[in-house]
Amino acid sequence: MQSIDDVQTALAAQHYVCGRPLATVVFLALRLGRPLFLEGEAGTGKTEIAKAIAAALGRRLIRLQCYEGLDAASAVYEWNFAEQMIAIRAAEAAGGADRDALRSELFTEDYLIERPLLQAMRAQPGGAPVLLIDEIDRTDEPFEAFLLEALSDFQVTIPELGTIAAPEPPIVILTSNRTREVHDALKRRCLYHWVDYPTHAREMEILNARAPEAAETLSREVVAFVQALRTEDLFKRPGVAETIDWAKCLLALDVLELSPEVIADTIGAILKYQDDIQKLQGSEAKRILDEVRAEAVA
């Protein structure tokens, strides 16, 4: 990808529609070899862009899904204890082996289970992989500190084997839903971009790319209704992922246009909390739909 336009074209070929600011920061991350930190509400396409970049470049995508309590061992490697025990039993059955020799045999790469960070340090067919560190905000500060060191030198250390350095730095993309603030030290290592909800026009482009079989009229109503929902006082506003899911649900039901009844039947595709769903019961869905249609006519 030799230009920002190339990035937009390559991502569009993977059905990922992005604006020029996001394409610019992706281009710079690739050109400068810097990690890319994407922050924003859930469902705005942060994870999908990593998949699109990997597909566009023909690289392997390695995903580290973060969660509370994730530690360095779980993210880098672990030893295959079951296989090691079998090897120990086999050595004992054979009459016993020298302890030092057995230890050196047990802690080799034959018994090593590679986790995402270690996999990303290995040479891959087609070039350096895309390492997606998804939802980094779910981890804690000690893991952030470890990650900071790993991404600074693109290497990890296994006490029994030594330091393993990446022959070519992976393309690193970190995402955060901002459930907590990520430490500035980690952000400083990265190029940063806030992924916001798209405009009506951009969301139409996205829906046309991801659900091209949807009729223009239905797509416009779906996007307008979801955009209107995002202005309501909801616990969790629907993201682009929910817009696409809803459109596909409506297509599966052969729906040609929205109605309060259809919205009530399929509301679980766009709202995921009962409190939010209850707010759209009764006449609320009809009110929003009427406002959307009135704006379209105007």
Order of alpha helices (4+ residues) and beta strands (2+ residues): alpha-alpha-beta-alpha-beta-alpha-beta-alpha-alpha-beta-alpha-beta-alpha-beta-beta-beta-alpha-beta-alpha-alpha-alpha-alpha-alpha-alpha
